[in-house]
Amino acid sequence: MTDTFHASKPIYFQLAERIQRQILRGELAPGDKLPSVREMGIQSSVNPNTVQRTYRELEGMNIVETKRGQGTFVTEDKTVLDVMRNSLKKEEISRFVTGMHQMGYTDREIESGLTDFLNSSREEPKQ
C-alpha cells in the first residue's frame, strides 16, 4: 500500500480515509485486525506516530477498537459502518457536485449527465 500522499491534507487523515475505503470495499471486514502500528508504518511508508494518530482518529469515530495487548480491530457495529458508508458517499457526491458547479454546470445538467452516464455504463459489458 505504498501510495503517494497529497500535501493538501494531513497524512494521518489520508491514511484514515484509505482504511475507511478498504472497509467499504470489503478488503477489511468487521472484526478484522489492522496491521500493527509498526507494520502499517512500513506498508504506508509513514512514521509510526502518524499511524498511531490515524488509529486514534478512527477509534474516536468508533470505526476501529483497540484491545489492549491484542491490537486494533474493525468495529463489528453495523450501525457505525452504515453511518461511515453514508458519510463517505455524501462527501464524494458533494466533491463531485462542487467541481461541476465550478465548471459552470447547473444542477439539471449534472443530473442529466449523471443519469446518462449511469445508463450507458449499465449497457456496456463489464470486464
N, C-alpha and C positions, 0 to 999 in steps of 0.2 A: 504494500500500500504506500509506496514511496511516491506520492503525488506532490506537485508544487502547491505552495500556498500563495494567496493573494495578499498584497500589502494593505488592501483596503479594510480588512477585518483582522482582529486578533487571531493568532494561530489556534489558541485553545478553543475559540468559538467555531472556527472552521473544522477542527477535528471533531467537536461535538456534533456538528451538522453531518459530517461523514458517518459517524456512528449511528445517528438517527436514521439516515438514509439506508444504512445496512440493515437496520431493524425493519424498516418499511419494505425493503426488497426481500426480506426473509433470510438474508445471509446470517443474521443474528436472530435467533428465536427467543421467545420469552423463557427465562431461566438459564440461558446460555451464559457461560463465564467469559468475560472480556479478558484479553491478554493482560498480563501484569503490567504495571506502570513501566517497568524497565523494558519489557518485550514490546509494548506499544511504542515506546520512545524510539526503539531501534527500527521497528517496522515503518514508522512515520518519519523518521529522521528528525525528531524533535527532542528537546530536553525533557527528561523525566518530570521535572517540575511543571512543565506545560501540560503533560499528560495528567498529572495529579490534579491540576486545576480543571482540566476537561472533565475528569471523572467526578470532581466535586460539583461542577455545574450540572452535570447530568443527574447526579444524586439529588441536588436541590430541586430539580424538576421532576423527581420521582421516577425517572426513566431507568435508572440503574440503582442497585442496592449493594452496599459494601458489607460483606460479612467478615468480621474480624478473623484473621487467620486463614480465610478461605479464598478471598478475592472479591472482585466486583462482578455482579451478575445483572443481566437484563431483567427488568421487572416482569412479573407474571400477572400484573394487574392490567386486565384488558381495557378497563376504562382509561387508565393513564395512556396506554398505547393508542387508543382511539382518539383521545384529545391531541396527542402528538401528531398523529396522522392528519387530522383535520387542520391543525395549526400550520403544518408544513404545506398542505395543499393551498390554504389561503395565502400564505407568504408567496408561493410560486405564482399563483394567479395574480396577486397584487403587483408583483415584479413585472410580469408579462404585460398587464393592462397599462401600468405606468409607462413602460417602454413604448408601447403602441401609441399612447396619448402623446408622448414626447415627439413621436414621428408624425403627429398630426391626424391620426385615425380617430374617428368618432366611435362611440360605444356600438352603434349599429353596424359599422364597418368591421369592427373587431369581432362582434358576434357572428356576422355573416361569414367572415373569413375563417373563423374557428369552426363553424358548422361545416363549411365546405371542406376544410382540412380533415376533420374527423370522418366525414362521409367518404371522402376519397381514400383515406387510409384503411377503411374497412373493406373497400373493394379490391385493394391490392393484396396479392398473396403474401403472407408472412413467411420469412425465411428462417 
